[in-house]
Amino acid sequence: MDGKRMDDQTSFETYVEEIPEGKSHPDFTRKPIALTIQEGKFGVFKAIVYGEPTPNVTWNRANGKIDDPVKFQSKYDEASGEHTLEIPKVCAEDADTYKCFATNEYGKAVCTIQLNVIEVGFKKTKELAKSKEEQEALKPGSFRTMLKKRGDVHEQKPLESEEKVWEILMSADKKDYEQICAEYGITNFRGMLTKLAEMKKEREVEQAQFIEHISSLKHIEVNADENATFEIDMDLKDASSRIFLYKDGVMVPYTLEMEEEMKHQLKRVGKKFIFTIKNLDPEDAGLYSVDVEGVNIFSTDFKIPPVNFAVKIQEVKAEERQDAIFQCVLTAPMAEINWMGKSAPIENDDKFEITVSEDKLIHKLLVKDCQPLDAGIYAAVAGIHSCNAWLVVEALPLIVNLVNPPDPGVHFNLGLSDVTAILGDPAELVCKLSKENVDGVWYLNGEEIQPDDVLTMSKDGFFQSLKISKISEDYAGKYKFEADGRKTEAMIVVEGLNLFDFFLILFDTEELKKFTVPIITKKGQKATFKIPFVGRDPMKIQWYHDGEELSDDTNIKIEHGEGYSQLTLNKLQRKDTGEIKFKLKNEFGTVEAFAKIIVTDKPTPPLGPLEIIEASQNAIEVKWRSPKDDGGCKILNYILERQQIGRNTWKKLGPIGPEAHYKDSDVDHGRRYCYKIRADTEMGSSELMETEDVQAAYAGPPSAPKVVSAFKDCITLTWNPPSNTGGTNILGYNMEKRKKGSNLWSPVNPEFGVKDVIEGMEYEFRVAAINNSGAGEFGTPSEFVFARDPKKPPGKVIDLKVTDSTYTTLSLGWTKPREKAGVEDEAKGFFVEIRPAESPEWDRCNNNPSTMTSFTVKGMKSMAMYWVRVIATNDGGEGKPQELDNYILAMPPPVRPRFTDQKVKSFMVVQAGNSARFNMNFEASPWPDVTWMKDGMPVSKRVTISNAEGASQLLIPSSERSDTGIYTIMVKNIVGQETFSIEIRVTDEPKPPGPVEVDENVPGTVTISWSPSPDEKRDDRLHYLVSKRDSSKRTWHTVADHIFNNKFTACNIMPGREYQFRVYAKNDMGSSQPSESPKWEITGKKERFVLDRPETKTCNLERPPKFLVPLKMHTAPQGYECYMSCAVRGDPTPHVTWYRNNISLNTNTNYLISNTCGVCSMLILRVGPKDTGEYKIIAENNLGRAECSTKKTPSKNDLLVFVSLAHC
């Protein structure tokens, strides 16, 4: 490997020093993105790479393999160049660091990404295994054996998941509650706080048996020595109390001597207990608990992330006053790691800056403005792994005198730590010096402290301590201990009565009990809530109604007094019924109290629909639902009124009691009735509920019977009960049958099997339902059925094929299956079924069998893939399905794109400012991609492209001269492509030429010259027209047109006549205003005619060929014609031959060649790629030979450029 570089997410390796021109090492155009995804979801990494030659892309993961094709699927999309790694169903085991490798012969690129999986609820399980050190400890003579001699050992207590959560919460800070609940799936936060408060109170009672005070709980942390420690400050009532250490509920041994080689150690410094776990490995993760005589004191959850150092920090050298940077790379993402400098933790401040890359793999420590004191060992700690390196600060050269090194003096091995103490409890500050029995001075807020009855100072070897027997607010502040010019500082924070503890006291008071009693009041009245409280200011007081915070309003009044708060609600409505919450908060916590308010009102109307229990000829029994809102009062009665349909009067039926049920016996059979119902409470009566019409009537007709089976002696039928039961239960059914062709219906036995049939006859059946009122109407008759034995199902259909298809429909055709006696009977109908490619289920397209041998499937998705089959059926059942051999795409038959306009023009002229519109019709299948280009480049945003089925339109709303060009439409689909070009020229009426001048150079002729039109440079098709008028005719007539220069010679100018000329500028839009010349006249002169006859000489006109006008440069687009010409002279007349690439073209019918009076021309009818090459013309006679050539090559925009390279 000759070279290597790295960024935050991607690393590169180069295999060679120099990469050949046109080649490149791999790199990522699009890098994979780290994923955080819920368990069970679909995960995918996407990457796009480039390099020459094309790199090979592979995937890998840090822990495990990805060769399982079901779980990991690597794919490549040639259209987009996208490489993907898909994980169809992500599980917790898939969480890992993944890498994407792109490799070719010049190098390798590696991109690292992380997959994080979110688990649901209590799904984390950990294997609890004993370490090698624990196994050694179980041997005879170990510390555990010694511990057994001291007394009874507590039984092992493996922790369940729920118990573990509560152990963690008991020792956690309040700010961490939300995070712990989210991690373990606890959603009832309020319930958790209530239960946690009760558990804490019980534990404090248990701890009070053995401990005077406990504070300064420091959770487990990993230091630079790859050891983990956690600390507790506690004052034991009995110094001989036994201390036990548990891991995940299992007791582990520990040693009190730091020199012994045991994994777990305990060090005691005064009231501080420091537990250490040495030689960390992943199995050391778990919940550690400290018990005193069987009472739990402290628990801390030790989590070891699966991370290590891919690249460790290296030694850094820096000059004095410069910055130094340490960098490490992890194997897995981690939000933050611990940095240590000279065994002290490092945090972001003015001296140090800690940064992390976006993928959380690269961590950096910047040491600013290095000084010689900054030199030393720096360490990075990630999980249970650490690495360290030296920072070497090279001081500026100094000239010093050699003297004996001074005494380094005293320094602190352990500084003071901040202490939080409860008002009235003791507190202690301890520090450790490098020398014993050193005198020092203690300060509080900058003032020296003198010992008294409360403050006691002591020193014990290396340790200095300050004890406060009873803490008060006067002792809160910053403490400093100074010895031999060195100092250490710490804060003591004094906390008062906890607001949460006060809530527990307040809960038992009469005021709070009175507050929680529900208040019941009537609509329109008011309610008042008052609650006393105590606590330390500042406090935030809030009132809530059903979770919505209240503030002073028209009907809401909140008052705060000394030690109380009062809420008054005026003009109460029924909707104000609900929960009232009082919330009090200060810096020590939050307390809440709850009450209820009930506002009574009239009930709402009873609820329908009316349920009819009985509707017979003698009675109507109905049932309804109670009101949605009873108004806060118990329903005393329901009041009913009845009206017979057709009458105007209502009959009161009186209060019927609180039951939502009534049986009306005073009814007439066949009559319809309507009821009004009101609910009555002590607050009054509700609005009425009016019911629908109720009638004591017959049951409605059942559904048409369906034939279940048919034999020659029995037909079995089934039907659905009537939707209208007539208000009562159905008691039974009457069935009748009728032969086909007969008008007589005859009753049959009430069983489902009809046996009174004649073989070979066709029957139909009908059913009537019977209720308490009698038999109802007969339902719709069934279909006719033969009384004969069942038939055999038919066979497969024959010659199934697709006859037509569109984007939404598919037409099929087939032949009926053949009959096989006793095996396959004749088919009576056919079912067509389709199955989308992504679905395993078949969908039937026709509910009823089709009797035709063709069918059109509708409602298909465009370009979707389907499987199709046809099933034949008859009275004996369905036969076996016949499928098409291949899948079908919902699209018309493939058609190569073709333009349908035969007379479309290839040239268009548009006046500037007007719109330019060009329509092109085509046909293609499947639906093609339509692309428009201008001069070989995509069209600008000013151009509007509209595509419809079989047509495309180009529109330039307001054209400009810059829009001039050749526009090409390309229609392309999977079958092929077709293009067409049109030249759109945007121009305007030209401006007139400049001043016109007339000169006579040759007698009898005049030369007219003029300044060019201003539009000549912008329009290459602009030309000029010259007209003349003389004094004899006095009319204007054209003497020349299509003049492309600024000069013209007029002949036949007669002396004695007056001439005047006009010059017009012309283009595709028309002519400009004329520019007139001044009047011109030639005065005739009479001279004596003298004949001067020269001496006659013989003239020889023979000469070799010579080109007078060579081939010139021409430009033409592909598909257009090209015309080239030249002029040659010679005597005798030379023979002219045209060549392309030294091949004669004189006999080639694709080229039109002519030679008129020495003007040689050649016309290429349709320019194409085959016309590229060197063109040459040779003229020969008996006196010599001449040749002229030109070269023709295609340009970038597919135009043919003719460049004259002629040597003539």
C-alpha positions, 0 to 999 in steps of 0.5 A: 500500500503506497498511500492511505487517507481517512475522513470521518466516515470513509477510509481510502487505500491506494495501491500504486504511487502514480495512477495512469491518466484516465484511470482513478481509484474507487470513491463514493459518490453517495455514502451509506447513511447510519440507521436507527430503526425499530425491531421488525422493520425493513432496513436498507443501506445504499451506496453509489461508487465511481472509479476507472475501472469500475470498482467491485462492491462488497459488504461486511459487518464487524461482528458476524457474517452476512452470507445468509441470503434470506437475512441479507440481500445485496443488490445492484441497479444498473439504471441508477448505479446504486448498490444496496444491502437490504435487511428485510426484517431487522432484529436486535442481533443485527445491530452492528457496525457495517462496512461497504468496500469498493475495490479496483486495481488502483485502490480501495475505499471503505465506508463505515456505517452503524445500524442501531436497533430499537427494542420494545419493552423488557426485551433485553436479556443478559447472560450472567456468567461468573468470571475466572476470578470468581471461580478462583474465589470459590476455591477453599481458602478464598476470601469467600470462605473467610467471609462465611466464618464471620457469620451467615451469608445471605442467599443468592437473589437472582434479579427479575427484569422488573426488580432490576428497574426498581433497583436502578430507579431507587439510586438514580438521580431524578433527572435520569428518571425519564431516560430509564423509563424510556429504556425499560418501557415504563409509560405510567410515569405518575404511577412510577413516581408514586410507587417509587416514593413509597419504596424510598420511604420503606428503604429509609426506614430499613437503612436507619437501623444501620446507617446514620447518614448517606450521601455523595453517591457516585455511580460506576465509572471506568478510569484510565487504568481500565478499572471501574469504581463507584463511591458511597459516603455513609456513616455506619452506626456500628463500624463492625456492620457487614457490607455485602456486594452483589452483581445481578442479585448474586453475591461476589467476594471482595478484598479489603487489601489493595495489594491482593490480586482479586477482581473486586476490592473495597477501600475505606477512607473515613466515611467514604467507601470506594469499590473497585472492579479490576481487569474489566471484561464484557461479563462484568456488565450488570447491576451492582448493589451494596447491602449493609446487614441485608439492607440495600444501600445503593445500586448502580447499573454498569453498562459496557458498550461493545466498543474498542479502539480501531486506532489508538491515540499516538504520542504528540509533540508540540512546541510551547504555545502551540496546540496539540491534538489527540485522535482515536477511532472506535469500532462502533459509534459512541456519543462520548468517551472519557478523556483523562489528563494526568489521571484527572478527568478532562471536560470542554473548557478554555484549555481543552476542546473535545469533538466527535465526528457525525458518525460518532466513530472519530473522537478528538481532544485539542489541547490549546496553547501548550505549556510545559506543565501540560506535558504528561500522559493523556488517556482515552476511555471507551467502555472498558478499554482505554489507550494512552499516549504522551504529550511532549511539549518542547520548551523554547531554548533558555539559558539557565544556570545549573543549580540543584533541583528544588524540592517539589513541595506538597501536592494533592493526590486526592482533592476535595469533592462537592457535598450535598447535605440535608439541613441539620445533618453532619457533613465532612470534607476530605483531601489527600496530600503527597506528604504526611503531617502537613499543616494547612489552612481551611477557608470558607468563602475566602475567609479562614475557618477557626475550629469551634463546637460545630467545626472540627479539623483533623489530619491523619497521615496523608489525609486532611479532614473538616467535619461539620457536626450539624449543618445549617445554611450558614455553612453553605458555600465554597470551601478551600484547603491550602497547604504549601502554596497548593490548594483544592476547592469544593462546594457544600450545598445545604438542602431544606425540607424536600417538597416531595416529603412535605406532600406526604405530610400534607396528604394526611392533613384534614385540609387535603382530605377536604380538598379531594372530596368531590364538589357537586353543584348545579348548572349556572352556579359557582365552585371554590377550591382552596388548598394550603401549602408550605415550601421554599420560594420561589414556587410555581403554582398552577391549576388545571382542569382536565389537563388544561392549565387555567388562568384568570378569565371572565368565569375563572378567578385564581387567588394566591395568599400566604401559604394557600391558593384558591380557585373559583369557577363561576357560571358552571356548565355541564361540560365543566364536570371533570378533574381539578389538579393543583400543581406546586413546584420549586427547585426541590421537586413537584407536588400535585393534588387532585379534586373532582367537580360535578355539574348537574343539569337536565339529561340528554334525550334517550338514544335510538335506534329503537329495538323491537323485541316483539311486534305481534297482533296483541302487543308491541315490546320495544327497548332503547338506550339510556341518555348519553349524559344523565346530567349527573343525576340518577334517572327516575322515570321514562315518560312515553307518548304514543301516536297511531299513524294517520291520527293527529293526537298523542296518547300519554302512557305515563311514567314507566320507571327507570328501565329503558324498556316498555311493552304496549299491549293496547295495539291493533294488528296491522296498525303502525305506531310512533312513540315519544320518549323522555328521561326524567331526573330530579333536575327535570325532563330531557328533550324528547326522542321520537321513534320510527314507525312500529307495526305488528306485521308479518315477516318479510320474504326470505332470499331466493333458495340456492341449490346445495346438491341435486340428485335424481330423487332429492334436491337440497336447498338453503336460503337466508332469513328475511331482513324484516322479521316483522318485529318478532322472532321467525318461528319457521318457513313454508316452502313450495315447488313448481315444475318448469312450464307449470303455474301451480305451486305445491307445498313440500315438507319443511325439511331442507331435502326435497324428495318429492321430485321426478328424475329428469324434471326441472324445478324451482322453489320459493320460501315464506317465513312464519312469525307470531303474526303468521306466514309472510310473503314468499321470496324470490324463486330459486333458479331452475334445477334438474332432478338428476345425479351430479355431473363430473367436473369438466377438464382444462380449457384448451388453447388459452391465449391473449387476444389483446391487451391495453394498460388497463385491460386484458382480452383472453380467448380459449376453446372448451375442454373436451368431454370424457364419458364418466370422467369429465362432463361438458363445461357450462361456464368459465371463471377467469382468475388473475394473481399479481406477481407480488401476491400469493392469492388468486382474485376471481374476475367474474362472480358468475360463470361466463358462458362465452369462450372469451373474456376481458379483464378490466381494472388492471394496473398499468405495466403491472405483472400478472399471472392468469388462469381459466377454470371451467365449471358445470353443475358437478363443480369446478375443473382444474385451472389452465394457466398461461405459460408466462406472466402478462404485463398490463400494456399494449403489444410492443410498438417501436416509436413512429411519428405519424405526421407525414407532412410535418415541416422541418423549418419554422419562422416565428416573429420575435415576441410571438409564441412558437408552437410545434406539435408532434404526433407519434405512436409507441408501446409501451408508453415512451420517454419523450425528450426535447433538445435544442442544438443537442442540449436540453431545452431551457426553462422558458420552453414548455413541454406538454406530453399527452397520449400519442402527442407532444407539444413544444411551446415558447410563450414569448419567443426571442432571437436567442430561441433560434436553433434546431429542436430535436424530439426523441421518443424512446421506449424498450423497443427502440427510439425515433428522432425528428428535428425542426429548425425554428428561426425567431426573427423580425422585420429587418431595419433598412440599409444605410446610405446608398452611394452610386459610382461609375467605374466602367462606362455604361455601368454604375456600382451601387453600394450601401451600408449594411442593415443593423440586423445583418449580423443577427440574421444570416438569411438576410439579403438585399433587393435593388430596384431602379427607376429612370427618367424615361419610364418613371416606374420602379422595377427590380434589377437584382434580388438575393444579394448577400453583399453590400454592392451591386453593379447595374448595366445598360446605363444610357447617357442622358437619362436620370437614374435613381436606385432603392435598396431593401433589406429582406428576410423570412419576415418580409422587406424593410423600408427602402434606402434611396440613392441620390439621382444619377445622370450621364451626359452624352459626349459626341466624339469623332469616330476613328477606326484604329485597326490593330495588327492581327496576331494568331491566338492560342487559347489552349491551357491546362486545367485550373480551379478559379473558385475552390471548394468552400466551407459549408454547414448542414444538420444531419438529415438535410441536403448539402451543396458544394461547388467550385469553378474550373477552366481549361482548353480543351474542356477538362474531364471532371471526376469527384472522389470521396476517400479516393473512391469515385462518386461519378456513378453513385446515385446518392450524389447529384453531380453536374458541370455547366460551363466550368462550374462543377457542383455536387449535391448530397441529397440527405447528409448522414454519418456515412458521408464523413471523409475527404472529398476531392475533385480532379480536372484533366485534359491533354495539357495537364491536371488539377485537383481540389479537396475538402474534408468533412467531419461531424461536430459535437451537436451531430452537425456535419462541418465542411472545412476547406483544406483545398490545394488548388 
